[in-house]
């Protein structure tokens, strides 16, 4: 579709139609019938795409056809949906871009069915038992982790009956039962171990139970732990090595490795003791978190040099603060 440039005598000026101008002698352009009919056919074919009948009294039919929106049955302009419309999924006239389409598809859950619960004959999802469920031992569908298994196994070591000496190469939790009621021994019940006679020397460090008439002691892991008779067991508690202050500890001279104004952490896993001989304006402080400090001892300049002492729980921090005249003569720690 173009101007009738190939038709002679049309009178185009610079390829365009012009009006007649008597003043300049300019002749008006001639519109050939063939070209005019072709132009109208071109416009009518566009209108026919939307089923519009030409009407010479209307002057906006072509614009209505061109800007008409596309439908399922007719071609036309397409309007794009925004993100909210794409998410709602209710608009039936707008189009969606590939980016929005992918965004909405990614929100759809995995259509594959979730596996069912595992059983002895079927693979599936298994749930882990809690510590309480492992201790109860009644749940038949949940799994126990190795840590929980060891925790419960450690609680269920051999129950002694009418046996000779029990020998073990490692620590033992002893559980006694009364002969009458076959129940765990609790506080207030003295175990009658007459049936367990002395027969193994305790020099080897093995656990040996002796008859009450032998006036013997319970011994576990060499000579670290002893229980004199009468022997009480409460709530099936495990006998463990003592962690009291001074047990297995020794005083050390820490003067060379300690400084005023520096905080130190008790990482020994048990309480330690700190003893300091000082002078000047000094203070000994202890903190559970390194932020809130508790004053334990203080010396003000002008008095005689003194000593300070503190017990520091596991994980706590301790420090000495002081002015320019502060002096530490000796810093000892029991750890």
QUIURGI-V702474 format. One record per residue. N is the residue number from 1. RES is the residue in three letters. D_CENTER is the distance of its C-alpha to the mean C-alpha in Angstrom with 2 decimals. Layout:
n->[N & N]
res->[RES & RES]
d_center->[D_CENTER & D_CENTER]
This chain:
n->[1 & 2 & 3 & 4 & 5 & 6 & 7 & 8 & 9 & 10 & 11 & 12 & 13 & 14 & 15 & 16 & 17 & 18 & 19 & 20 & 21 & 22 & 23 & 24 & 25 & 26 & 27 & 28 & 29 & 30 & 31 & 32 & 33 & 34 & 35 & 36 & 37 & 38 & 39 & 40 & 41 & 42 & 43 & 44 & 45 & 46 & 47 & 48 & 49 & 50 & 51 & 52 & 53 & 54 & 55 & 56 & 57 & 58 & 59 & 60 & 61 & 62 & 63 & 64 & 65 & 66 & 67 & 68 & 69 & 70 & 71 & 72 & 73 & 74 & 75 & 76 & 77 & 78 & 79 & 80 & 81 & 82 & 83 & 84 & 85 & 86 & 87 & 88 & 89 & 90 & 91 & 92 & 93 & 94 & 95 & 96 & 97 & 98 & 99 & 100 & 101 & 102 & 103 & 104 & 105 & 106 & 107 & 108 & 109 & 110 & 111 & 112 & 113 & 114 & 115 & 116 & 117 & 118 & 119 & 120 & 121 & 122 & 123 & 124 & 125 & 126 & 127 & 128 & 129 & 130 & 131 & 132 & 133 & 134 & 135 & 136 & 137 & 138 & 139 & 140 & 141 & 142 & 143 & 144 & 145 & 146 & 147 & 148 & 149 & 150 & 151 & 152 & 153 & 154 & 155 & 156 & 157 & 158 & 159 & 160 & 161 & 162 & 163 & 164 & 165 & 166 & 167 & 168 & 169 & 170 & 171 & 172 & 173 & 174 & 175 & 176 & 177 & 178 & 179 & 180 & 181 & 182 & 183 & 184 & 185 & 186 & 187 & 188 & 189 & 190 & 191 & 192 & 193 & 194 & 195 & 196 & 197 & 198 & 199 & 200 & 201 & 202 & 203 & 204 & 205 & 206 & 207 & 208 & 209 & 210 & 211 & 212 & 213 & 214 & 215 & 216 & 217 & 218 & 219 & 220 & 221 & 222 & 223 & 224 & 225 & 226 & 227 & 228 & 229 & 230 & 231 & 232 & 233 & 234 & 235 & 236 & 237 & 238 & 239 & 240 & 241 & 242 & 243 & 244 & 245 & 246 & 247 & 248 & 249 & 250 & 251 & 252 & 253 & 254 & 255 & 256 & 257 & 258 & 259 & 260 & 261 & 262 & 263 & 264 & 265 & 266 & 267 & 268 & 269 & 270 & 271 & 272 & 273 & 274 & 275 & 276 & 277 & 278 & 279 & 280 & 281 & 282 & 283 & 284 & 285 & 286 & 287 & 288 & 289 & 290 & 291 & 292 & 293 & 294 & 295 & 296 & 297 & 298 & 299 & 300 & 301 & 302 & 303 & 304 & 305 & 306 & 307 & 308 & 309 & 310 & 311 & 312 & 313 & 314 & 315 & 316 & 317 & 318 & 319 & 320 & 321 & 322 & 323 & 324 & 325 & 326 & 327 & 328 & 329 & 330 & 331 & 332 & 333 & 334 & 335]
res->[UNK & UNK & UNK & UNK & UNK & UNK & UNK & UNK & UNK & UNK & UNK & UNK & UNK & UNK & UNK & UNK & UNK & UNK & UNK & UNK & UNK & UNK & UNK & UNK & UNK & UNK & UNK & UNK & UNK & UNK & UNK & UNK & UNK & UNK & UNK & UNK & UNK & UNK & UNK & UNK & UNK & UNK & UNK & UNK & UNK & UNK & UNK & UNK & UNK & UNK & UNK & UNK & UNK & UNK & UNK & UNK & UNK & UNK & UNK & UNK & UNK & UNK & UNK & UNK & UNK & UNK & UNK & UNK & UNK & UNK & UNK & UNK & UNK & UNK & UNK & UNK & UNK & UNK & UNK & UNK & UNK & UNK & UNK & UNK & UNK & UNK & UNK & UNK & UNK & UNK & UNK & UNK & UNK & UNK & UNK & UNK & UNK & UNK & UNK & UNK & UNK & UNK & UNK & UNK & UNK & UNK & UNK & UNK & UNK & UNK & UNK & UNK & UNK & UNK & UNK & UNK & UNK & UNK & UNK & UNK & UNK & UNK & UNK & UNK & UNK & UNK & UNK & UNK & UNK & UNK & UNK & UNK & UNK & UNK & UNK & UNK & UNK & UNK & UNK & UNK & UNK & UNK & UNK & UNK & UNK & UNK & UNK & UNK & UNK & UNK & UNK & UNK & UNK & UNK & UNK & UNK & UNK & UNK & UNK & UNK & UNK & UNK & UNK & UNK & UNK & UNK & UNK & UNK & UNK & UNK & UNK & UNK & UNK & UNK & UNK & UNK & UNK & UNK & UNK & UNK & UNK & UNK & UNK & UNK & UNK & UNK & UNK & UNK & UNK & UNK & UNK & UNK & UNK & UNK & UNK & UNK & UNK & UNK & UNK & UNK & UNK & UNK & UNK & UNK & UNK & UNK & UNK & UNK & UNK & UNK & UNK & UNK & UNK & UNK & UNK & UNK & UNK & UNK & UNK & UNK & UNK & UNK & UNK & UNK & UNK & UNK & UNK & UNK & UNK & UNK & UNK & UNK & UNK & UNK & UNK & UNK & UNK & UNK & UNK & UNK & UNK & UNK & UNK & UNK & UNK & UNK & UNK & UNK & UNK & UNK & UNK & UNK & UNK & UNK & UNK & UNK & UNK & UNK & UNK & UNK & UNK & UNK & UNK & UNK & UNK & UNK & UNK & UNK & UNK & UNK & UNK & UNK & UNK & UNK & UNK & UNK & UNK & UNK & UNK & UNK & UNK & UNK & UNK & UNK & UNK & UNK & UNK & UNK & UNK & UNK & UNK & UNK & UNK & UNK & UNK & UNK & UNK & UNK & UNK & UNK & UNK & UNK & UNK & UNK & UNK & UNK & UNK & UNK & UNK & UNK & UNK & UNK & UNK & UNK & UNK & UNK & UNK & UNK & UNK & UNK & UNK & UNK & UNK & UNK & UNK & UNK & UNK & UNK & UNK & UNK & UNK & UNK & UNK & UNK & UNK]
d_center->[69.84 & 71.70 & 74.81 & 78.09 & 78.57 & 80.50 & 83.05 & 86.18 & 87.68 & 84.55 & 84.77 & 81.19 & 80.78 & 77.93 & 76.63 & 76.55 & 78.84 & 81.22 & 83.62 & 87.38 & 88.67 & 92.48 & 92.50 & 91.21 & 92.57 & 89.06 & 89.17 & 86.38 & 84.07 & 84.80 & 82.03 & 83.01 & 82.81 & 80.98 & 78.27 & 77.99 & 77.73 & 75.06 & 73.02 & 73.21 & 72.33 & 69.21 & 68.18 & 69.12 & 66.98 & 63.87 & 64.77 & 65.43 & 61.82 & 60.85 & 63.99 & 65.58 & 69.41 & 71.07 & 72.71 & 75.04 & 74.52 & 70.80 & 69.45 & 65.67 & 65.43 & 64.19 & 61.42 & 60.31 & 60.16 & 58.32 & 55.65 & 55.27 & 51.75 & 51.27 & 51.26 & 50.98 & 54.74 & 55.62 & 54.60 & 53.65 & 51.13 & 47.42 & 45.06 & 41.36 & 38.70 & 36.03 & 32.26 & 32.63 & 35.53 & 33.76 & 30.81 & 33.35 & 35.31 & 38.55 & 40.82 & 43.43 & 45.37 & 42.95 & 41.50 & 37.87 & 37.04 & 35.28 & 32.30 & 31.91 & 32.54 & 29.70 & 27.36 & 28.30 & 28.23 & 24.63 & 23.71 & 25.37 & 23.18 & 23.83 & 27.20 & 26.82 & 26.55 & 23.41 & 24.10 & 25.21 & 24.38 & 25.31 & 28.50 & 30.92 & 32.68 & 30.05 & 26.90 & 23.97 & 20.61 & 20.04 & 17.99 & 17.05 & 19.08 & 18.03 & 19.75 & 22.38 & 23.13 & 23.51 & 25.84 & 27.85 & 28.37 & 29.48 & 26.87 & 28.22 & 25.60 & 22.22 & 21.32 & 20.83 & 18.75 & 20.95 & 19.59 & 20.57 & 23.77 & 24.78 & 24.02 & 26.35 & 28.85 & 29.28 & 30.35 & 32.88 & 35.24 & 38.96 & 40.97 & 44.38 & 47.50 & 51.10 & 50.36 & 51.74 & 49.52 & 45.82 & 44.94 & 41.42 & 40.28 & 37.05 & 35.80 & 36.70 & 35.64 & 38.94 & 39.21 & 42.69 & 44.17 & 47.36 & 50.22 & 51.21 & 48.07 & 45.79 & 42.96 & 40.66 & 42.48 & 41.49 & 42.74 & 46.50 & 47.27 & 48.88 & 48.41 & 51.71 & 51.38 & 55.05 & 54.36 & 52.41 & 55.16 & 55.02 & 55.43 & 52.96 & 53.27 & 50.23 & 51.05 & 48.71 & 45.66 & 45.10 & 44.29 & 47.64 & 48.62 & 52.24 & 54.52 & 54.70 & 58.36 & 57.48 & 55.82 & 52.99 & 49.34 & 46.01 & 44.71 & 41.32 & 40.43 & 43.72 & 44.81 & 41.51 & 41.27 & 44.29 & 44.97 & 48.55 & 50.05 & 49.97 & 46.33 & 43.83 & 40.48 & 38.24 & 35.26 & 35.21 & 33.58 & 32.99 & 35.30 & 33.46 & 34.78 & 35.44 & 33.36 & 35.86 & 37.01 & 39.74 & 39.04 & 39.02 & 38.79 & 41.38 & 42.39 & 41.91 & 43.42 & 40.57 & 42.90 & 42.72 & 38.92 & 38.46 & 39.22 & 39.73 & 36.97 & 34.22 & 31.45 & 30.53 & 27.72 & 28.60 & 26.47 & 28.94 & 26.83 & 29.82 & 32.10 & 34.44 & 37.60 & 38.70 & 42.44 & 43.85 & 47.47 & 47.64 & 49.92 & 49.76 & 47.38 & 44.23 & 41.43 & 38.93 & 35.53 & 32.39 & 28.88 & 25.78 & 23.47 & 25.77 & 26.42 & 28.58 & 31.47 & 34.00 & 37.56 & 38.91 & 42.25 & 44.30 & 47.62 & 49.71 & 52.10 & 55.70 & 55.18 & 55.54 & 52.71 & 50.56 & 47.76 & 44.22 & 42.09 & 38.50 & 36.12 & 32.56 & 29.77 & 27.03 & 24.49 & 26.85 & 28.48 & 32.24 & 34.68 & 38.29 & 39.24 & 42.79 & 45.40 & 47.55 & 49.79 & 47.06 & 47.80 & 46.01 & 48.68 & 46.52 & 42.84 & 42.28 & 39.17 & 39.04 & 36.13]
